[in-house]
Amino acid sequence: MTARFIVLYETPADPAAFDHHYRDIHLPLARRLPGLRRYTIGRDMVTIRGGEPYYLVAELEWDTMEELRAAFASPEGRATATDSAHLQDLAPVRSMIYKVDESVPS
């Protein structure tokens, strides 16, 4: 089983300030989360149906939901969450956690 944390950032009022903070402050904090197996960032989204595309999408991955929760309960997780509040001042954000279902119906 794989657990993922996905973060969807809307277009910031000041993209340069957002990018600077995300790259130089937030990303180094998040990469220190315990048990983090993978961290991917998506840019240049194009909507297929409805709405505006997100500015940036980040996906973080752990082996289990318990490891994901433990990571955010750690000192590194609390520091990352505190910094996330600053990012929310720069761009509207949505986030969620979920289990990945690797099975594909026939």
Disulfide bonds with the S-S distance in Angstrom:
none
